[in-house]
Amino acid sequence: MEATKKSKVMILIFLGGAVLLAVLAYFGMQSLGQEHVAVIHDVIGAKGGKVQQILVVPKEESPFTESGKGNTIYKIDYEVEGKAQTAWYRSDNQSSIIKEKEEWILPE
């Protein structure tokens, strides 16, 4: 095989591998987000609540003082017996070593 043709093939293989890894990472993160939403619905449902809204918020807008790159913080608005409540969930994304433990802040 010619050197120039070999170079082009190697570049295409490298780019194809990079695209494949990006697609796998995207679907992995999407799946993890769906898993967090399922956990939120399970925990709120176990308390007799019905989830109204789930928002991803930055650490500064949450009651959590610590959070790393490997955490996602959710603000959950839900209803229990006709009463509006707000819960907070700091998830563990398994994507970084800079993270805090999974934690819930629920109203009493």
C-alpha positions in Angstrom: 0.0 0.0 0.0 1.2 3.5 -0.8 2.4 5.7 2.1 -0.2 8.4 1.3 -3.0 5.9 1.0 -1.9 4.2 4.2 -1.9 7.6 6.0 -5.4 8.4 4.8 -6.7 5.0 6.0 -5.1 5.5 9.4 -6.7 8.9 9.8 -10.1 7.6 8.8 -9.7 4.7 11.3 -8.8 7.1 14.0 -11.6 9.5 13.3 -14.1 6.6 13.1 -12.9 5.4 16.5 -13.3 8.9 18.0 -16.8 9.2 16.6 -17.8 5.8 17.9 -16.5 6.6 21.4 -18.4 9.9 21.4 -21.6 8.2 20.4 -21.1 5.6 23.2 -20.4 8.3 25.7 -23.5 10.2 24.7 -25.8 7.2 25.1 -24.2 6.2 28.3 -24.8 9.6 29.9 -28.4 9.6 28.5 -29.0 6.2 30.1 -27.5 7.4 33.4 -29.9 10.5 33.4 -32.9 8.2 32.9 -31.7 6.0 35.8 -31.5 9.1 38.1 -35.1 10.1 37.1 -36.3 6.6 37.9 -34.6 6.7 41.3 -36.2 10.1 42.0 -39.7 8.8 41.1 -39.1 5.7 43.3 -38.0 7.7 46.4 -40.7 10.3 46.1 -43.3 7.6 45.4 -42.2 5.7 48.5 -43.0 8.8 50.5 -46.5 8.9 49.0 -45.6 11.8 46.7 -46.2 12.5 43.0 -43.3 14.2 41.1 -44.4 17.5 39.5 -41.1 18.7 38.1 -37.4 17.7 38.1 -34.8 20.4 37.3 -31.0 20.1 37.1 -29.5 23.0 39.1 -26.0 24.3 39.8 -24.5 23.8 43.2 -24.9 27.5 44.0 -28.7 27.3 43.7 -29.0 24.2 45.9 -28.7 23.6 49.7 -25.6 21.4 49.1 -22.4 23.0 50.2 -20.2 20.4 48.5 -20.5 19.0 45.0 -17.9 17.8 42.4 -17.8 17.4 38.7 -19.0 13.8 39.2 -22.3 15.0 40.7 -25.6 16.2 39.3 -27.9 18.1 41.6 -31.6 17.8 41.0 -34.4 20.0 42.4 -37.6 18.0 42.7 -41.0 19.6 43.1 -43.6 17.1 44.2 -47.0 16.9 45.9 -48.0 14.9 49.0 -51.6 14.9 50.1 -52.2 18.1 48.1 -49.3 19.9 49.7 -46.4 21.1 47.5 -42.9 20.0 48.6 -39.4 20.4 47.4 -36.6 17.8 47.6 -33.0 17.9 46.6 -31.0 15.0 45.2 -27.2 15.0 44.6 -26.5 12.0 42.3 -23.3 10.2 41.8 -22.5 10.1 38.0 -19.6 7.6 38.1 -17.9 9.9 35.6 -15.3 11.7 37.8 -13.1 11.2 40.8 -14.0 14.7 42.0 -17.4 14.0 43.5 -19.4 13.8 46.8 -21.5 10.9 48.0 -25.1 10.5 46.8 -27.4 12.4 49.1 -31.0 13.5 49.6 -32.4 16.5 51.3 -36.1 15.9 52.0 -38.6 18.1 53.9 -39.7 16.6 57.2 
